Amino acid sequence: MKSLESREDIEVLVNSFYDKVVQDETIGFFFKDVMNVDFKKHLPKMYSFWETILFGQMSYKGNPMAIHFPINQLEAMKKKHFEKWLELWKQTIEENFTGENASMAITKSENIANLMAYKMEMARKL
């Protein structure tokens, strides 16, 4: 197994992850049915997001939290959805990578999933 150390590695990780996501019964419908995601546009954004998070490259420009609020209004994004997202992300990392950056990708994703689940729930209560 190799270290997670380049944008190319992030591309492998993100592509492998979304291959799982779109097939998943718990969260795949958000991407296929609710948002009909154009992956040709979405994946490069995710490469840049994780490159910024893991390597400090500052290649991502945007507000991921703000992007998810309209989705949450169309279809409630619940804690179970973020738990599944996290499970698939961790599984994909563990299948492909090892080392400090792989561990950091897991820790950062846990923080992201917990924060987003909380914010989406709070937004539904407003």
N, C-alpha and C positions, 0 to 999 in steps of 0.2 A: 504494500500500500504506500501511497506517496503523500508528501506534505502538500498542504493547500498554500500555494505561494505565488500565484500569478493570476492575471485576468483570465487566461486560458483555463486555468483550474476552476475559477469561478464559473465560467461558461459551462464547463462539464457538470459542475455541481447544480447549477440552476436548471440546465436543460434536463438533467436526470430527475431532478425534483419535480419539475412541471410535467414530465411524462407520467409520474405517479399521481400528481394532483388531478389531472384531467380525467383519469380513470377511477378516481376515488368516489365512492358513493356518498360520503359525508360532505365533501367540499367541492367536488368537481363541477357540480351544477352552477356554482357561483361563476365559474369561468366560462362554462359552455352555454348555459341557459340565461342566467340573470344578466351577465355583462357581455356575453359573446366576445370574449377577449380576442383581440388581434395579436397573436403571439409574436408576429414579426416586429411589432412595435413594443410590446410589453417586455419581452425577454431582454433586449438591450438596456432597457431602463433598470431591470433587475440586476444585470451584470454590473452596471454603474453603481447601483445602490450598495450591493455587497462589496464592491471594490472600495467604495468610500468607507463603509463600516469597518472592513477588515484591514485595509491597507492605507487608509487616510488619503487616498488619491483625489478626493473631492471632485469626482467625475459625475456624481449624481446631483441633479438640481430638481428640487421638488419637495412636496410635503406629503409623505405617504399616509399620514393620519387623515388629512383633509380629503384625499382621494377616496378613502374608504367610507366616509360618512354618507355620501349619496347611495352607495351600494347597500349600506345598512338600512337605509330608508326603503329601498326596494324589497329587500329580503333581510330579515334580522340575522346579523352575524353574532352568533352566540359563543359562549365559552367552549362548548364542545367542538365548534368549528375551528377555533384557534388551537385547541388541544390536538386535533387531527393534523392541522397544518404543521404544528411543532413536531409531532410524531413522524410525519413523512420527511420533514427537513432533517431531523436527527438521523433517521434511518439512512437517508441518502448520503449524509456526511460520513457516517460510520462505514458504509459500503465502499466509499471511494477514497477517503482521506484520513490522515492521522496527524498528530502534532499540535503545536500551540495554536496555530490559526484555525484548525478544525475545532479545537476546544473552544476558542473564542467565538467562532461562528455559532456554536451551540448555545453558549452563554448569552450572546447578543440576541439570538432568536428567542430564547426564553423570556428575556426582558421585553422584547417587542411584542410577543404573543400576549403576555400578561397585561401590558399597558393597553394594547389595542382592544383586547377583550373587555377590559374595564371601561375604556372610553366609549366603546360601541354600546355597552349596556347602559351607561349613564345617558348617552344621547337618546336612547329609546325611551327613557323615563321622562325626558323633557317635554 
